Amino acid sequence: LDDAIQAGPDDVRSGQKLLQFPPALKPGNRIDVSGGWHDAGDFGKYMGNAPLALALFLLNEEEFHPDLERDKKGRDALVREAEYTADWCLKMQDKDGGVFERVWSGFTYSGPPEGEKGPRLLDSDKWANVTARWVAAAALGAQSLATLDPAYADKLQKSALKGWDFIENCPTQPDQPWAFGVYPGNDTCFFWAAVELYRLTKKDVYLQSA
């Protein structure tokens, strides 16, 4: 399945109501959500988790410079996997800079991914703390890939700055911080995003925000 349909305000999967906010897209709208990683045992894809995993790949590359075989661009397998994940994360960013929370199909199907028939629903809630995780990872990616893939690094930087604008203009917070599918730690996520943007741009405004 390469796309997801906008979830409705009353959509429930596996006993869970998907949306906490009004739908971001028109009813029936579909978006391309191909790529990225499935979660632990289910076939959801989560913007609360993917940026953290992406950041670990990038930090490993930045700190340890692993001695791995590289392609013509100088990218090793970790960098290529990081870009694969970042490609999906970019698809999950809305025009206003916020990121959609997840692609969700529930826990009812058990089998190989290619056997899932869907439909997958787009949980279009745009939490500021989930967006902040992407901002941090995207800013980190812009730094790590500046030499290896300048064009891609520039794309990540623009996405990070756009996400930061969303955080500042729409500081949404979950009513139930530990509810399933909602990722707590607003202050921590905002701090990480600000630090990575400062490292990337050297602008004091981000240092002050941290």
Secondary structure, DSSP 4 states (H G I P E B T S, - for coil): --EEEEPPTT-EETTEE--SS--SS-TT-EEE--SS---SSS--EETTTHHHHHHHHHHHHHHH-------TTS--HHHHHHHHHHHHHHHTB-TTS-B--EEE--S---S-GGG-----EEE----HHHHHHHHHHHHHHHHHTTTT-HHHHHHHHHHHHHHHHHHHH-----SSTTSTT----HHHHHHHHHHHHHHHH--HHHHHH-
